[in-house]
Amino acid sequence: MPRIRFQTLAVSLALGLVPGTVPAAPHAFVSVATEPDARAVRVIDLATMTVETTIGNVGDEPGRMVANAARSQIWLSSWRYLPPLNEARVHRIDTALRQVVATAAVGIRQNRTIALSPDESRVYTWKQESVDGVDTIAVAVLDAMTLAEIAVVPISGPSCLQFASQIAVAPDGRIVAAGCSDGLRIIDPLTLVVTIGATPPLSSSAILGFSPDGAEVYVSNASAASNGNAGVRAIDLGTGVGSEFYWSVTGNPVGFPQGSSAVRMIVVQRPADPPGDPTVFFAYDSTWGNPPVAWARSSDLAPAGGPRQRRLIGRASVGPASSLGASVDGTSGLGARMGGIRRVAFGASPGDAVVASDGDIITLAGVGPLTDIIVLPPFVDRLFADDFD
C-alpha cells in the first residue's frame, strides 16, 4: 500500500495544500484585452509556453498590474462599459487560487493604471466622477486587501481631467500622477497634500519608474527614437528639476526602429549582478517592429558617490517585449507585444548574455499596448504527484 511521507504531508498541510504536491515551473500572469474573446488574465507555464488556465471576470479591458513582493497577490486595473458610462474597476487576484477575490468600482473613467504602496497596505488609481454635469478627477486611495475606499485626493489643473494617465509610487511612498500639462502631481502618502513637480515632455508621457535611490522619476521623452537614441527624462522629486538625456552605446549596437519610445521599466537582480546592484531594463514600443530591450546598471544611474552618468550600456533584440516581466530569482522572464509572447533569459553568470530570447515567438490573442506581465516563482502544484513510495 502506498505510504505518504509524513514530513511532506506536514509541510503540505501547513501550506494549505493537498498531500503529495511537487514544485512546478515558473508561471507568468499576462493581461490580455484587445479582442472581444480575449479579455482575461492568462496564466502561462513558462516551461511549456502554454496557457495553463484563464482568469475571467476581470472587466472589458484588463490592463496594468502590480504585485506584492511575495507575488501572492496581483492588483489589476480594468473597466466595464455600462451604457451610458464606463465603470472603472480594480481587481485583486490571489495567485495561488488563480482567481479574483475582490473587486471594486472606482468612478467612471477607463481605468488603465494601478499602483501599490511600499508597505503593500494601499493601492492607488484614478477616480473620475460626474455630478450635475461637472466632471472631476482624483486619485483614489484603496485598502489593498478589501479594496474599500480610504480617501479621495482631488487633482486639478490644466488638462488633468482630459489626460490623466498613469500613477506610480516612489520607494519612499510618494505618489506620482501624470496627465496635467503644467507638471506632475506629487502626493505625500501621509498627509495626502498635493504638490506640482516638473513638467514632463508630454502630459501623457509614460511613467517608467524611479531611479535606484528613489530621488528621480523616469518618464518617456517627447521625441521618439530614430535608430540610436531613445530619450528618457529624469525628474528630481525634491527640486522638480528635469534632465533630459539620451542613452548612448559604443560600438555597433542594435538600433531602434523608427518611432520607438520607452514604455516600461523593470529592475532585475540577476544572479550575475553584484549584490545590491541590479540591472535596470527599459522596454520600448514602436509602430514599425519589435524594438530591442535596453539596460543600464543601477550603480551608473544612481552611484553611491560621484555624478549620475545616466547611460545605457547595452541593448539586445529579443522579439516582442514592449511588456516585460521577470522571475523573482532574475533568471527568466517573458516579453509580449502585439499578439505575440516570447520567453526570455537573463544572464545567470557573468559570461551569459544580459538578456536573450529563449525559444520561439508564440501567438497569444489579446496581447496589446496595455498588456502587463507578472512572473511568479515555481509554486507547489496542487495535483497528486510522486510523493508516494
C-alpha positions in Angstrom: 0.0 0.0 0.0 1.4 3.5 -0.8 2.8 5.3 2.2 2.6 9.1 2.4 5.8 10.7 3.6 4.7 12.4 6.8 7.2 15.2 6.6 5.9 16.1 3.1 2.3 15.8 4.5 3.1 18.2 7.4 4.6 20.8 5.0 1.7 20.4 2.6 -0.9 20.8 5.3 1.0 23.8 6.7 0.8 25.4 3.3 -2.9 24.6 3.0 -2.2 22.2 0.1 -3.2 18.6 -0.6 -0.7 15.8 0.2 1.7 14.7 -2.4 2.4 18.1 -4.1 5.5 18.9 -6.0 7.1 22.2 -7.3 6.1 23.3 -10.8 7.7 25.6 -13.3 7.6 29.4 -13.1 4.4 30.9 -14.4 3.5 34.3 -15.9 0.2 36.1 -15.4 -0.5 38.0 -18.6 -3.3 40.5 -19.0 -5.0 40.4 -22.5 -7.7 42.7 -23.8 -7.6 43.7 -27.4 -10.1 41.2 -28.7 -13.7 40.5 -27.5 -13.0 36.9 -26.7 -9.7 37.7 -25.0 -10.5 39.8 -22.0 -8.8 38.0 -19.2 -5.6 37.1 -17.4 -3.8 34.2 -18.9 -1.6 32.0 -16.8 1.3 30.8 -18.9 3.5 27.8 -17.9 7.0 29.1 -18.9 8.4 25.6 -19.2 5.9 24.6 -22.0 4.8 28.2 -23.1 1.2 27.1 -23.0 -1.8 28.6 -21.3 -2.4 26.6 -18.2 -5.6 28.5 -17.0 -7.6 31.6 -17.7 -8.8 34.1 -15.0 -12.1 35.7 -16.1 -14.4 38.2 -14.5 -11.9 41.0 -15.0 -13.9 43.5 -17.0 -13.7 44.7 -20.6 -10.0 45.9 -20.6 -7.8 44.2 -18.1 -4.5 46.1 -18.3 -1.9 47.3 -15.9 -1.0 45.1 -12.9 1.1 45.4 -9.8 2.1 42.6 -7.4 3.3 42.4 -3.8 6.8 41.4 -3.0 5.8 37.8 -2.4 3.8 37.8 -5.6 0.9 36.1 -3.8 -1.4 39.0 -4.8 -1.9 40.9 -8.0 -3.9 44.1 -8.4 -5.3 44.7 -11.8 -6.8 47.8 -13.4 -9.8 47.4 -15.7 -13.2 48.8 -16.5 -16.7 47.8 -17.7 -18.7 49.6 -20.4 -22.1 50.1 -18.8 -24.1 52.4 -21.1 -24.2 55.3 -21.0 -21.0 55.4 -18.8 -17.9 53.3 -18.0 -17.3 51.8 -14.6 -13.7 51.8 -13.5 -12.6 48.7 -11.7 -9.8 47.4 -9.6 -9.5 43.6 -9.1 -7.4 41.7 -6.6 -6.2 38.3 -7.8 -5.0 35.6 -5.4 -2.2 33.9 -7.4 -2.3 30.6 -5.5 -6.1 30.3 -6.1 -5.8 31.8 -9.6 -9.0 33.7 -9.2 -10.4 37.2 -8.5 -11.0 37.5 -4.8 -12.0 41.2 -4.6 -13.4 43.8 -7.0 -14.2 47.5 -6.5 -15.9 50.1 -8.8 -13.9 53.3 -8.7 -15.6 56.1 -10.6 -16.4 56.2 -14.3 -13.0 56.5 -16.0 -11.5 53.8 -18.2 -9.1 52.5 -15.6 -5.6 52.0 -17.1 -3.3 52.4 -14.1 -2.7 50.9 -10.7 0.0 51.4 -8.0 0.8 49.8 -4.7 2.3 51.5 -1.6 5.7 50.2 -0.4 4.1 48.7 2.7 1.5 46.9 0.5 -1.4 48.3 2.5 -2.9 50.6 -0.1 -3.5 50.8 -3.8 -4.0 53.9 -5.9 -5.8 54.6 -9.1 -7.8 57.4 -10.8 -11.3 58.2 -9.8 -13.4 60.3 -12.2 -16.9 61.4 -11.2 -19.7 63.4 -12.8 -22.0 65.4 -10.6 -24.7 67.6 -12.2 -22.8 67.5 -15.5 -19.5 68.6 -13.9 -16.6 66.1 -14.2 -13.8 65.9 -11.7 -10.7 63.8 -11.4 -8.9 62.5 -8.3 -6.6 59.8 -7.0 -8.4 57.1 -5.1 -6.7 55.5 -2.1 -8.0 52.0 -1.5 -7.3 49.4 1.1 -5.2 46.8 -0.6 -7.0 43.7 0.7 -10.6 44.8 0.8 -10.4 47.5 -1.9 -12.5 49.7 0.3 -12.1 53.4 -0.3 -9.9 55.1 2.3 -9.6 58.6 0.8 -10.0 60.6 -2.4 -7.4 63.2 -3.4 -8.7 65.8 -5.9 -6.4 66.7 -8.7 -6.9 70.0 -10.6 -5.1 72.0 -13.2 -4.8 72.3 -17.0 -5.6 69.0 -18.9 -5.6 66.9 -15.7 -9.1 65.6 -16.4 -8.5 65.1 -20.1 -5.1 63.4 -20.0 -4.9 61.7 -16.5 -2.7 58.8 -17.5 -0.5 56.9 -15.0 0.1 56.7 -11.3 3.2 55.3 -9.7 4.7 55.1 -6.2 8.2 56.1 -5.3 10.3 53.9 -2.9 9.6 56.4 -0.1 5.9 56.2 -0.7 5.3 59.4 -2.6 2.5 59.1 -5.2 3.3 60.5 -8.6 0.5 61.1 -11.1 0.9 62.2 -14.7 -1.5 63.9 -17.0 -1.6 67.6 -16.0 0.2 69.8 -18.6 1.8 72.1 -16.0 3.6 69.3 -14.2 3.5 66.0 -12.4 1.3 65.8 -9.3 3.3 64.5 -6.3 1.2 63.4 -3.3 2.5 63.0 0.2 1.4 59.5 1.4 0.7 60.6 5.0 -0.9 64.0 4.6 -2.2 63.4 1.0 -1.1 67.0 0.3 -0.6 67.6 -3.5 2.4 69.5 -4.9 3.5 70.2 -8.5 6.7 68.7 -9.9 8.5 69.4 -13.1 6.6 69.3 -16.4 7.2 66.1 -18.4 7.8 66.3 -22.1 4.2 65.4 -22.8 1.2 65.4 -20.4 0.7 61.8 -21.4 4.4 60.7 -21.1 4.6 57.2 -19.7 5.9 56.9 -16.1 8.7 54.4 -16.5 9.8 54.0 -12.9 12.2 55.6 -10.4 16.0 55.9 -10.1 17.6 53.3 -7.8 17.9 55.8 -5.0 14.3 56.9 -5.4 15.2 60.5 -5.9 14.2 60.8 -9.6 11.2 59.6 -11.6 11.8 58.5 -15.2 9.3 59.4 -17.8 9.3 58.8 -21.6 10.7 61.6 -23.7 8.6 63.6 -26.2 10.9 62.7 -29.2 10.6 59.1 -30.4 13.9 57.3 -31.2 15.4 57.0 -34.7 17.9 54.3 -34.9 20.1 55.1 -32.0 18.7 57.3 -29.3 15.6 56.7 -27.3 15.2 59.6 -24.9 14.2 59.4 -21.2 13.6 62.3 -18.9 14.7 62.1 -15.2 12.7 64.4 -12.9 14.1 65.1 -9.4 11.2 64.6 -7.0 12.6 67.0 -4.5 13.6 70.0 -6.6 11.3 69.4 -9.7 14.3 69.8 -12.0 14.0 67.7 -15.1 17.0 66.4 -17.0 16.5 65.0 -20.5 19.1 62.5 -21.5 19.7 60.0 -24.3 21.2 56.7 -23.9 24.4 56.0 -25.8 26.2 52.8 -26.6 29.7 52.4 -28.0 30.4 50.0 -30.9 27.7 48.9 -33.3 24.7 48.2 -31.1 21.3 47.0 -32.2 19.3 50.0 -33.5 15.8 51.1 -32.5 13.1 51.1 -35.2 11.8 54.5 -36.3 9.4 55.9 -33.9 10.4 53.8 -30.8 9.7 55.2 -27.4 10.3 53.9 -23.9 7.1 52.5 -22.3 8.2 50.2 -19.5 11.0 49.7 -17.0 11.7 46.7 -14.7 14.6 46.1 -12.2 16.1 42.7 -12.1 18.6 41.4 -9.6 20.2 38.8 -11.8 22.5 36.1 -10.3 25.3 37.6 -12.3 24.8 41.1 -10.8 26.8 42.3 -7.8 24.8 42.2 -4.6 22.7 45.4 -4.4 23.5 46.5 -7.9 20.6 45.1 -10.1 20.2 45.7 -13.8 17.5 48.2 -15.0 15.8 47.2 -18.2 13.8 49.5 -20.4 11.3 48.2 -22.9 10.1 50.1 -26.0 7.2 50.2 -28.3 7.1 51.2 -32.0 4.7 51.0 -34.9 7.4 49.7 -37.1 8.5 46.5 -35.4 10.0 44.9 -32.3 12.4 47.4 -30.6 15.3 46.0 -28.6 15.3 45.8 -24.8 17.9 48.2 -23.3 19.6 48.2 -20.0 21.7 50.1 -17.5 23.4 49.4 -14.2 21.9 50.8 -11.1 25.3 51.9 -10.0 25.5 54.1 -13.1 22.1 55.6 -12.8 22.5 56.4 -9.1 26.1 55.8 -7.9 26.9 55.8 -4.2 29.3 58.6 -4.9 30.0 60.8 -7.8 27.8 62.2 -10.5 24.9 60.3 -12.2 26.0 59.0 -15.6 22.6 58.1 -16.8 23.9 55.9 -19.6 22.7 52.8 -21.4 25.4 50.1 -21.5 23.7 47.7 -23.9 20.6 46.6 -25.8 19.5 43.4 -27.5 16.8 42.2 -29.8 14.7 39.6 -28.0 11.5 39.7 -30.1 8.1 41.1 -28.8 9.0 42.7 -25.5 7.2 46.0 -25.1 5.8 44.5 -21.9 8.4 42.6 -20.0 8.2 40.5 -16.8 11.0 38.8 -14.8 11.1 36.0 -12.3 11.9 36.7 -8.7 15.3 35.0 -9.0 16.2 37.1 -12.0 16.9 34.2 -14.4 13.9 34.0 -16.6 11.1 36.2 -17.9 8.5 36.8 -20.6 8.1 39.5 -23.2 4.9 40.4 -25.0 3.9 42.7 -27.9 1.1 42.9 -30.5 -0.4 39.4 -30.2 2.9 37.6 -29.5 4.9 36.4 -26.5 8.4 35.0 -26.1 10.3 33.6 -23.2 13.5 35.5 -22.3 16.5 34.6 -20.2 18.5 36.9 -18.1 22.2 36.0 -17.7 22.8 33.7 -14.8 26.6 34.1 -14.9 29.0 36.9 -16.0 29.7 35.0 -19.2 26.0 34.9 -20.3 24.1 37.5 -22.4 22.5 40.1 -20.1 19.1 39.2 -21.8 18.4 36.9 -24.7 15.5 35.3 -26.4 14.7 31.8 -25.2 12.5 29.9 -27.6 10.1 30.7 -30.4 7.5 33.5 -30.6 4.1 32.2 -29.5 0.8 33.7 -30.7 -1.4 34.9 -27.8 -4.6 36.6 -28.7 -5.4 39.8 -26.9 -1.8 41.0 -26.3 -1.6 44.7 -26.8 -0.3 48.1 -25.5 -1.9 47.7 -22.1 -0.7 44.1 -21.5 1.2 43.6 -18.3 3.2 40.6 -17.1 3.9 39.3 -13.6 6.2 36.2 -13.3 5.8 34.0 -10.3 8.4 31.7 -8.9 7.8 27.9 -9.0 4.8 27.2 -6.8 3.5 23.9 -5.4 1.3 22.1 -7.8 -1.9 21.1 -6.1 -2.3 17.8 -8.1 -1.1 14.5 -6.7 2.3 13.6 -8.0 5.0 11.2 -7.0 5.4 11.8 -3.2 4.2 8.3 -2.6 6.6 5.4 -2.2 
